[in-house]
Amino acid sequence: MTAGAANDELCINTIRTLAIDAVQRARSGHAGAPMAMAPVAYTLWQRFLRYDPADPTWPNRDRFVLSAGHASMLLYAVLHLAQVQSGPGSDRPSLTLDDLKRFRQLDSRTPGHPEFGFTPGVETTTGPLGQGCGNSVGMAMAGRWLGERYNRPGLTLFDFDVYVLCSDGDLMEGVASEAASLAGHLKLANLCWIYDNNTVTIEGHTPLAFSENVAVRFLGYGWNVLKVADANDTAQIENALRSFRQTDNAPTLIVVNSVIGYGAPHKQNTAAAHSDPLGEEEVRLAKRFYGWPEDAQFLVPDGVYERFREGVGRRGRELHEAWDAALRTCRERHPDLADEVERLLGRELPDGWDGELPSFPAGEKGTATRDASGKVLNAVAARVPWLIGGSADLAPSTKTKLTFDGAGDLGPEQPGGRNLHFGVREHAMGSIVNGLALSGLRPFGSTFLIFSDYMRPPIRLAALMELPVFHVLTHDSIGVGEDGPTHQPVEQLVGLRAIPGLIVLRPADANEVAEAYRVVMRSRRQPACLVLSRQALPVFDRARYAPASGLARGAYVIADAENGRPEVILIGTGSEVRLCIAAYERLTGEGVAARVISMPSWELFEQQDGGYRDSVLPPAVTARVAVEQGSVIGWDRYVGSTGAVIGMHTFGSSAPLKDLLSKFGFTPEKVYEAAKAQIGSGAA
């Protein structure tokens, strides 16, 4: 063995033993995959990855995504050994040895699964299998999009590659299949998935439930497929990665055969190596196999840090310096372009981004909020060049197609298009949109509200990562009508509201839609869902009723008692606000002091101070009625134990909208009757 090979082997075994020791100390975690795939991760980082450890946020770095998030100690060990810093100019390493020793402990930087924004160097939050795969497709799309828009002859700002380490479990999950299908269609040649084919999952060997030929499947997707017979053969790994670099017309899947728990004599190639600590005796035996001091813990031998520093460290520093020079040249030659890049990377907006937001005239005939959204979205996107997105094959219905000159469709030969076509792949859409946001773009997805169920995992992860993505979710209620209960959302609103950090907005009219986009675009750390109607809704006369700008506070008094002291409060969202207004007019005509609250967003309302919330919903006024075409769960927060809620208690039905509204009680008469009953009960 040459001196260089010996040094490489030392580094590889350091990765393995750090993972073993961390899992054993925590008595929790997954050491088996790091033990098996350490040679692959080391070869990638040391020989190929264009990454500057001094700045893990360098915009043109290659991305390494650990989709098999349970193998987190593999990534943590590499981040530590490569001496990745917490950020540019920081003197705090991303992970110290003490951080590794606190694996899976409270408030440590080494949680059980990698978390974006929590551990510098982690590109995305992974753990739910398949999500990292989906994110990586968004990252690769973003890389090509950024290069198409901002590169100039002799001046390259963006040309990064995206590498993914994925597992048998990842490739069983449907989201990975959806994402791989789209990646193949788009010919994302900057995307490389490395498949850890160890044939072991929690229940045992994969033939229990998984017997397909993965390589053939990916060939069918249009991928370049390569095979490495032994994960320990670093020469084969290098050849495969070099082949990926030379492929320019397809994404690449590298199938790597590995032995989970490699080196542990009794547990390797078993399910016990997947998710259990090895145990003290097996740890010693594994270390003996590696030629390692059996009782040493968290040992980093002399020369290991230096080896990484001379490999990924030196290469990354030189590439980063060249990129900095290119950006300086861009500032000199193309100042407007450089300004755009810097705003994009800083999650800022162009000056005057909202200068052409439409205002909608009052009228009873009105407009569907999905139609209003289409107009507002186009006005915003025309002024925010890095706002891109699309739908799961529903743009004609969700009104999300960007139609201004130059918008274009993103496709295999048009990487810079603004309209994305996800196909009927809601789950992948949500995950891909997250990957786009992780790369600096402002992306959106779109589908019917009922199908948000298919994309709940990535919406949840967007909230966990604090990504400013948004989704346009139309056909928001039983207003879908004849399509019936399969397409009529009931529990989806409350389900989305249950996700911490997610803003759910259900505007009452077209002008509230415009204000909703102001909220969404100004958000830098919160994802949002715009929930919109298919049917036309009246546009309120804002000379008579309060301005739609009240939406920014989540709930506002849209119509009030003449003296400002209501006997009864009516609360509505979306299409139901008009019912509350109709009941209010009748009550007011009878001399009843009534107030109407438009409450498009619970989350924004809860962010307001107590004084404002009490001014909108005075605690002394307990006669309250809430109206929403969705589950009633949660409305007791706003109407109290004695208030009334007109909502859905069952699934809907297939029928014309007018019949449905009558059947389920969504009429001005029902709201009026509920209000009178509240007053009559003495609640006021």
C-alpha positions in Angstrom: 0.0 0.0 0.0 1.4 3.4 -1.0 1.8 6.1 1.6 -1.1 8.0 0.0 -3.4 5.0 0.1 -2.4 4.4 3.7 -3.3 8.0 4.6 -6.6 7.6 2.9 -7.3 4.4 4.8 -6.5 6.2 8.0 -9.0 9.0 7.2 -11.7 6.5 6.2 -11.3 4.5 9.4 -11.4 7.8 11.4 -14.8 8.5 9.9 -15.9 5.0 10.8 -14.7 5.0 14.4 -16.0 8.5 15.1 -19.5 7.3 14.0 -19.1 4.1 16.1 -18.1 6.0 19.2 -20.8 8.7 18.9 -23.6 6.2 18.5 -22.2 4.0 21.3 -21.9 6.9 23.7 -25.4 8.1 22.9 -26.7 4.5 23.0 -28.8 5.6 20.1 -28.3 6.1 16.4 -27.2 4.4 13.2 -23.5 3.5 12.9 -23.9 0.8 10.2 -24.2 3.1 7.1 -21.3 5.3 8.1 -19.1 2.2 8.6 -20.1 1.0 5.1 -20.0 4.2 3.2 -17.1 6.1 4.7 -14.9 5.3 1.7 -17.5 6.7 -0.7 -18.0 9.9 1.4 -14.3 10.4 1.8 -13.5 9.9 -1.9 -16.2 12.3 -2.9 -15.2 15.0 -0.5 -11.4 14.6 -0.8 -11.2 14.1 -4.6 -14.2 15.8 -6.2 -16.4 18.1 -4.1 -16.0 21.7 -4.9 -16.5 23.0 -1.4 -14.7 25.6 0.8 -14.7 24.4 4.4 -14.0 28.0 5.4 -17.4 29.1 4.0 -20.1 26.5 3.9 -22.5 29.1 2.4 -20.3 29.8 -0.7 -23.0 30.1 -3.4 -21.3 28.1 -6.0 -20.3 25.2 -3.8 -21.2 21.7 -4.8 -24.0 20.4 -2.6 -23.7 17.2 -0.6 -27.2 15.9 0.5 -27.4 13.1 3.0 -30.9 11.9 2.1 -30.3 8.8 4.2 -30.5 11.1 7.2 -30.3 8.3 9.7 -26.6 8.0 8.8 -26.1 11.5 10.2 -22.8 10.6 11.9 -21.2 10.1 8.5 -21.9 13.7 7.6 -21.0 15.0 11.1 -17.7 13.2 11.0 -16.8 14.5 7.6 -17.8 18.1 8.6 -15.6 17.8 11.6 -12.5 16.3 9.8 -12.8 18.7 6.9 -12.8 21.5 9.5 -15.9 23.1 8.1 -16.4 26.5 9.8 -19.7 28.0 11.1 -19.6 30.6 8.4 -17.3 33.1 6.5 -14.9 34.7 8.9 -16.1 32.5 11.8 -13.5 31.1 14.2 -16.0 28.5 15.5 -15.9 25.1 13.7 -19.2 23.7 12.6 -18.6 20.7 14.7 -15.9 20.1 17.4 -15.0 16.7 18.9 -17.1 17.7 21.9 -20.1 18.2 19.6 -19.6 14.7 18.3 -19.4 13.4 21.8 -22.8 15.1 22.4 -24.5 13.3 19.5 -28.3 13.2 19.9 -28.2 15.2 23.2 -30.3 18.2 24.1 -29.4 21.4 22.2 -26.3 19.8 20.7 -25.2 20.6 17.1 -25.4 16.9 16.3 -29.1 16.0 16.3 -30.3 12.5 15.4 -31.0 13.6 11.8 -29.3 16.5 10.0 -31.1 19.9 10.4 -30.6 22.8 8.0 -29.8 26.1 9.8 -28.9 24.2 13.0 -25.6 22.6 11.9 -23.5 24.7 9.5 -22.6 22.6 6.5 -25.9 20.7 6.5 -27.6 21.5 3.2 -31.1 20.4 4.0 -33.1 18.8 6.8 -33.3 15.0 6.1 -34.5 11.9 7.9 -38.0 11.4 6.4 -36.7 9.2 3.6 -36.9 10.4 0.0 -37.1 14.1 1.0 -33.4 14.7 0.4 -33.7 13.1 -3.0 -36.5 15.4 -3.9 -34.7 18.5 -2.5 -31.7 17.6 -4.6 -33.7 17.8 -7.9 -34.7 21.3 -6.9 -31.1 22.2 -6.1 -30.0 20.9 -9.5 -32.8 22.7 -11.3 -31.7 25.9 -9.4 -28.1 25.4 -10.4 -28.9 25.2 -14.0 -31.4 28.1 -13.8 -28.9 30.4 -12.0 -26.2 29.6 -14.6 -28.5 30.3 -17.5 -29.5 33.7 -16.1 -26.3 35.0 -14.5 -23.4 33.4 -16.4 -21.7 35.4 -19.2 -19.1 34.4 -21.7 -15.8 34.0 -19.8 -17.7 34.8 -16.5 -19.1 31.8 -14.6 -20.9 32.5 -11.4 -23.0 29.3 -11.1 -22.1 25.8 -12.3 -22.3 23.7 -9.1 -23.1 19.9 -9.0 -25.4 18.2 -6.5 -24.5 14.9 -4.9 -26.9 12.8 -2.9 -26.2 9.8 -0.7 -29.4 7.7 -0.6 -30.5 4.4 0.8 -32.7 1.5 0.0 -35.4 3.2 2.0 -35.1 6.4 0.0 -35.6 4.6 -3.2 -38.6 2.7 -1.9 -40.3 6.0 -1.1 -42.6 7.4 -3.8 -41.3 10.9 -3.5 -37.9 9.8 -4.7 -39.4 8.0 -7.7 -41.5 11.1 -8.6 -38.4 13.3 -8.3 -36.2 10.9 -10.3 -38.7 10.8 -13.1 -38.8 14.5 -13.4 -35.0 14.8 -13.1 -34.6 12.3 -16.0 -37.0 14.2 -18.1 -35.2 17.5 -17.5 -31.8 15.8 -18.2 -30.2 17.3 -15.0 -26.6 16.4 -15.8 -25.4 18.2 -12.7 -27.2 15.7 -10.4 -25.6 12.5 -9.0 -27.3 10.1 -6.6 -25.1 7.6 -4.9 -27.2 4.6 -3.9 -26.0 2.7 -0.8 -27.2 -0.7 -1.9 -26.7 -2.6 1.4 -29.9 -4.5 1.1 -30.8 -4.1 4.8 -33.6 -2.1 6.4 -35.0 -2.1 9.9 -37.1 -5.3 9.5 -34.3 -7.3 7.8 -33.0 -7.8 4.3 -34.8 -6.0 1.5 -36.1 -9.1 -0.3 -38.8 -9.1 2.4 -40.5 -6.3 0.4 -38.2 -5.0 -2.4 -37.0 -7.0 -5.3 -37.0 -4.7 -8.3 -34.0 -3.9 -10.4 -33.2 -0.3 -9.4 -30.7 0.2 -12.1 -33.2 -0.8 -14.8 -35.8 1.5 -13.3 -33.5 4.5 -13.5 -32.5 3.6 -17.0 -36.2 3.9 -17.7 -36.2 7.3 -16.2 -33.5 8.4 -18.6 -30.6 8.3 -16.1 -27.0 7.4 -16.6 -26.5 4.3 -14.4 -23.1 3.2 -13.1 -22.2 0.4 -10.7 -19.5 0.0 -8.0 -19.1 -3.6 -6.9 -17.5 -2.8 -3.5 -17.8 0.3 -1.4 -14.3 -0.2 -0.2 -12.9 0.1 -3.7 -12.0 3.8 -3.9 -10.5 3.5 -7.4 -13.9 2.3 -8.7 -15.6 5.1 -6.8 -13.3 7.6 -8.4 -13.9 6.2 -11.8 -17.7 6.4 -11.3 -17.6 10.0 -10.1 -15.3 11.0 -12.9 -17.8 9.4 -15.4 -20.6 11.5 -13.8 -18.5 14.6 -14.3 -18.2 13.7 -18.0 -21.9 13.1 -18.6 -23.7 16.1 -20.0 -27.1 14.8 -21.0 -28.6 13.0 -18.0 -28.5 12.7 -14.2 -26.3 9.9 -12.8 -27.1 7.1 -10.4 -24.2 5.3 -9.0 -25.2 1.9 -7.4 -22.7 1.1 -4.7 -22.8 -2.4 -3.2 -21.9 -2.1 0.5 -21.9 -4.1 3.7 -23.8 -2.4 6.4 -21.8 -2.3 9.6 -18.7 -3.2 7.7 -16.0 -4.5 10.1 -18.3 -5.5 13.0 -17.9 -9.3 12.9 -21.2 -10.3 14.4 -23.5 -7.5 13.3 -22.3 -6.6 9.8 -24.9 -7.3 7.1 -27.7 -7.6 9.6 -30.6 -5.4 10.6 -28.9 -5.0 14.0 -26.3 -2.8 12.3 -28.9 -0.5 10.9 -30.4 1.1 14.0 -28.7 -0.2 17.1 -25.5 0.7 18.9 -22.9 -2.1 18.3 -22.3 -2.7 22.0 -19.0 -2.4 23.8 -17.6 -5.8 22.8 -18.6 -5.5 19.2 -17.0 -2.0 19.1 -13.7 -3.4 20.2 -13.9 -6.2 17.7 -14.7 -3.7 14.9 -11.8 -1.5 15.8 -9.5 -4.5 15.9 -10.6 -5.3 12.4 -9.7 -1.7 11.3 -6.3 -2.0 13.1 -7.5 0.7 15.5 -6.6 1.0 19.2 -9.5 -0.9 20.7 -10.0 1.3 23.8 -9.5 4.6 22.1 -12.6 6.8 21.8 -13.1 9.7 19.4 -9.5 9.4 18.2 -8.3 11.5 15.3 -4.8 10.3 14.5 -2.0 12.7 13.5 -2.2 13.7 9.8 -5.9 13.2 9.3 -6.9 16.9 9.6 -3.9 17.8 7.4 -5.0 15.3 4.8 -8.4 16.9 4.5 -6.9 20.3 4.5 -4.6 19.5 1.6 -7.5 17.9 -0.3 -11.0 19.5 -0.1 -9.6 22.4 1.9 -7.1 23.6 -0.7 -9.2 22.9 -3.7 -12.2 24.6 -2.2 -10.2 27.7 -1.2 -8.8 28.1 -4.6 -12.1 27.7 -6.3 -13.8 30.1 -3.9 -11.1 32.7 -4.5 -11.6 32.4 -8.3 -15.3 32.8 -7.8 -14.8 35.9 -5.7 -12.7 37.3 -8.5 -15.5 36.5 -11.0 -18.1 38.3 -8.8 -15.8 41.4 -8.6 -15.5 41.3 -12.4 -19.3 41.0 -12.7 -19.8 44.0 -10.4 -17.5 46.0 -12.7 -18.9 44.9 -16.1 -22.5 44.1 -15.2 -23.4 46.0 -12.0 -27.2 45.5 -12.4 -26.6 41.8 -12.7 -24.4 41.6 -9.7 -26.9 43.6 -7.7 -29.6 41.1 -8.7 -27.4 38.2 -7.6 -26.6 39.7 -4.2 -30.3 40.5 -3.5 -31.3 37.0 -4.5 -28.7 35.4 -2.2 -29.7 37.8 0.6 -33.4 36.9 0.3 -34.1 40.5 -0.5 -36.5 42.0 -3.0 -35.9 44.4 -5.9 -36.9 48.0 -5.3 -40.5 48.6 -6.4 -41.3 44.9 -6.5 -44.9 45.7 -5.6 -45.2 48.7 -7.8 -47.8 47.2 -10.2 -50.0 45.2 -7.9 -53.5 45.4 -9.2 -56.4 46.9 -7.3 -59.8 45.3 -7.9 -63.0 47.4 -8.3 -65.9 46.7 -6.0 -68.7 44.6 -7.4 -71.2 42.0 -6.4 -70.4 39.8 -9.3 -66.8 39.8 -8.2 -64.0 37.4 -9.1 -62.7 34.1 -7.9 -59.7 34.6 -5.6 -57.8 32.1 -7.8 -58.3 34.5 -10.7 -57.2 37.5 -8.7 -54.2 35.5 -7.6 -53.1 34.8 -11.2 -53.1 38.6 -11.9 -51.3 39.5 -8.7 -48.7 36.7 -9.2 -47.9 37.8 -12.7 -47.5 41.4 -11.5 -45.1 40.3 -8.8 -43.1 37.8 -10.9 -42.6 40.4 -13.6 -40.6 42.5 -11.1 -38.9 39.7 -9.1 -36.8 37.8 -11.7 -35.9 34.9 -9.3 -39.6 34.2 -8.5 -40.3 30.9 -10.3 -42.8 28.1 -9.9 -45.6 26.0 -11.3 -48.2 23.4 -10.6 -48.8 19.7 -10.5 -50.4 19.7 -13.9 -53.1 22.2 -12.9 -51.9 25.7 -13.9 -55.0 26.3 -16.1 -57.1 25.7 -13.0 -54.9 27.3 -10.3 -54.2 30.3 -12.5 -50.5 30.1 -11.8 -49.0 30.3 -15.3 -46.7 33.2 -15.7 -47.8 34.9 -19.0 -45.6 38.0 -19.2 -43.1 38.4 -22.0 -40.0 36.3 -21.4 -41.4 34.1 -18.7 -41.0 30.9 -20.7 -41.3 27.2 -19.7 -38.5 25.4 -17.9 -37.6 22.3 -19.8 -34.7 20.0 -20.8 -33.4 22.6 -23.3 -34.7 25.7 -21.6 -33.2 25.7 -18.0 -34.0 29.3 -17.5 -37.7 29.2 -17.9 -39.9 30.7 -15.1 -42.8 28.3 -15.5 -42.2 24.9 -14.0 -44.1 21.8 -15.0 -44.1 19.3 -12.2 -46.5 16.9 -13.8 -48.9 15.0 -11.5 -46.3 14.7 -8.8 -47.5 16.8 -5.8 -45.2 15.2 -3.3 -42.1 15.7 -5.4 -43.3 19.2 -6.2 -43.2 20.2 -2.5 -39.8 18.7 -2.0 -38.4 20.2 -5.2 -39.7 23.6 -4.3 -37.8 23.3 -1.0 -34.6 22.5 -2.9 -35.1 25.6 -5.1 -35.5 27.8 -2.0 -32.4 26.2 -0.4 -30.5 27.4 -3.4 -31.7 31.1 -3.1 -34.7 31.2 -5.4 -38.2 32.3 -4.4 -40.3 29.3 -5.6 -43.9 28.4 -5.5 -45.9 25.3 -6.1 -49.6 24.9 -6.8 -52.4 22.3 -6.7 -55.9 21.9 -5.3 -56.2 22.3 -1.6 -57.4 18.7 -1.3 -54.1 17.4 -2.8 -52.1 19.3 -0.2 -52.4 16.0 1.6 -49.9 14.5 -0.9 -47.4 17.2 -0.1 -47.8 17.6 3.7 -44.3 16.2 4.5 -42.3 18.8 2.5 -44.6 21.6 3.6 -43.8 20.5 7.2 -40.1 20.4 6.4 -40.3 23.9 4.8 -41.7 25.2 8.1 -39.0 23.3 10.1 -36.3 24.8 7.9 -37.9 28.3 7.9 -37.9 28.5 4.1 -39.8 31.3 2.4 -41.7 29.1 -0.1 -45.3 29.4 -0.9 -48.0 27.2 -2.4 -51.1 28.3 -4.2 -53.9 26.0 -3.1 -57.2 26.5 -5.0 -60.6 24.8 -5.0 -60.7 25.5 -1.3 -64.0 24.1 -0.1 -67.2 22.4 -1.0 -67.5 25.2 -3.5 -65.9 22.7 -5.9 -69.5 21.5 -6.2 -70.2 18.6 -8.6 -66.7 17.2 -8.3 -67.9 15.7 -5.0 -66.3 14.8 -1.7 -63.2 13.3 -3.2 -62.2 16.8 -4.3 -63.9 18.9 -1.5 -61.5 19.7 1.3 -62.8 19.5 4.8 -60.0 18.8 7.2 -57.1 20.3 5.2 -57.3 23.8 6.6 -57.0 22.7 10.2 -54.3 20.2 9.2 -52.2 23.0 7.6 -52.8 25.3 10.6 -51.5 22.7 12.9 -48.0 23.0 11.3 -45.8 25.3 13.5 -44.4 28.2 11.6 -46.6 27.9 8.5 -48.7 30.8 7.5 -52.1 29.9 6.1 -54.0 32.6 4.2 -57.6 32.4 3.1 -58.5 35.7 1.5 -62.1 36.9 1.4 -61.9 38.8 -1.8 -59.6 39.9 -4.7 -58.1 42.8 -2.8 -57.2 40.6 0.2 -55.4 38.4 -2.3 -53.2 41.3 -3.3 -52.4 42.0 0.3 -51.7 38.3 0.9 -49.0 38.5 -1.7 -47.4 41.4 0.1 -47.2 39.3 3.2 -45.9 36.2 1.4 -43.2 38.1 -0.5 -41.9 40.0 2.5 -41.6 36.8 4.5 -37.9 35.7 4.8 -38.3 32.8 7.2 -41.8 31.4 7.0 -43.5 29.3 4.3 -47.1 30.1 3.4 -50.1 28.6 1.8 -52.6 30.8 -0.2 -56.0 29.1 0.0 -58.2 30.3 -2.8 -61.7 29.8 -4.2 -62.7 28.4 -7.6 -66.1 30.3 -7.5 -66.4 34.0 -7.9 -66.6 36.1 -4.7 -67.9 39.6 -4.3 -65.2 42.3 -4.2 -66.1 44.4 -1.1 -66.6 48.2 -1.4 -63.6 49.4 0.7 -65.2 52.8 0.9 -67.9 51.2 3.0 -65.8 48.4 4.6 -62.4 48.5 6.1 -59.3 48.4 3.9 -58.0 45.0 2.8 -54.6 46.0 4.2 -55.9 44.7 7.5 -55.1 41.2 6.2 -51.4 41.7 7.2 -52.5 41.4 10.9 -54.3 38.1 10.3 -57.7 39.3 11.3 -59.3 42.7 11.3 -62.7 44.5 11.8 -64.1 44.7 8.3 -67.5 46.0 9.4 -68.5 47.3 12.8 -71.3 48.5 15.0 -71.9 52.2 14.7 -70.7 52.9 18.2 -67.9 50.4 18.1 -69.5 48.3 20.9 -70.9 45.1 19.3 -73.5 42.8 20.8 -72.4 40.0 18.6 -69.3 39.2 16.5 -69.3 37.3 13.2 -66.0 35.8 12.1 -65.4 34.4 8.6 -62.6 33.4 6.3 -62.5 33.3 2.5 -65.9 32.9 0.8 -67.7 32.9 4.1 -66.9 36.5 4.9 -69.6 37.5 2.4 -72.1 35.5 4.4 -71.1 37.3 7.6 -71.5 40.7 5.8 -74.9 39.8 4.5 -76.0 38.8 8.0 -74.4 41.9 9.5 -76.4 44.2 7.1 -79.7 42.5 8.2 -78.8 42.7 11.9 -77.8 46.3 11.6 -81.0 47.1 9.8 -82.8 45.7 12.8 -80.8 47.8 15.2 -78.5 45.1 16.4 -74.9 46.2 17.0 -72.9 43.7 15.1 -69.2 43.3 14.1 -67.7 41.3 11.2 -64.2 40.0 11.4 -62.3 38.9 8.4 -59.8 36.3 9.7 -57.7 35.1 6.7 -54.8 33.9 8.9 -54.9 32.5 12.4 -51.1 32.5 12.5 -50.7 36.2 11.6 -53.4 37.1 14.1 -51.6 35.2 16.9 -48.4 37.1 16.1 -50.1 40.4 17.1 -49.9 41.8 20.6 -52.6 41.1 23.1 -53.9 44.7 22.9 -54.6 44.4 19.2 -56.2 40.9 19.5 -58.5 42.2 22.3 -59.5 45.2 20.2 -60.6 42.9 17.4 -62.2 40.3 19.7 -63.2 42.1 22.9 -63.2 39.5 25.7 -66.4 40.9 27.1 -68.3 40.1 24.0 -69.0 36.4 24.1 -71.8 36.2 21.6 -69.8 35.0 18.6 -70.4 33.1 15.4 -67.6 31.6 13.2 -68.3 30.5 9.7 -65.9 28.4 7.6 -66.4 25.7 5.0 -64.0 23.4 6.8 -63.6 21.4 9.9 -64.8 23.2 13.1 -61.8 22.0 15.0 -59.9 24.9 16.6 -62.6 27.5 16.2 -63.4 27.4 19.9 -60.2 29.4 20.4 -62.0 32.4 18.9 -65.7 31.8 19.7 -65.2 30.4 23.2 -67.1 27.6 24.8 -70.5 29.2 24.3 -70.0 30.5 20.7 -71.4 29.0 17.6 -69.5 27.5 14.7 -71.0 26.9 11.3 -68.7 24.5 9.6 -68.3 21.0 8.2 -68.9 17.9 10.4 -68.9 15.4 7.5 -67.5 15.1 4.0 -69.3 17.0 1.3 -71.5 15.8 -1.6 -71.6 16.0 -5.4 -74.1 18.6 -6.4 -74.4 22.1 -7.7 -72.8 24.7 -5.4 -76.2 26.4 -4.5 -77.6 23.1 -3.3 -74.5 22.3 -1.3 -74.5 25.6 0.5 -78.1 25.1 1.5 -77.6 21.5 2.6 -74.6 22.4 4.9 -75.9 25.7 6.2 -73.6 28.2 4.5 -76.3 30.8 3.9 -76.8 34.4 5.2 -80.0 33.1 6.9 -78.2 30.5 8.9 -75.5 33.0 10.0 -78.3 35.5 10.9 -80.1 32.8 12.9 -77.0 31.8 14.7 -76.3 35.4 15.6 -79.8 35.9 17.0 -79.5 32.8 19.0 -76.3 33.9 20.5 -77.8 37.2 21.5 -80.9 35.5 22.8 -78.9 33.2 24.9 -77.6 36.1 26.9 -74.0 35.5 25.7 -73.7 39.2 24.7 
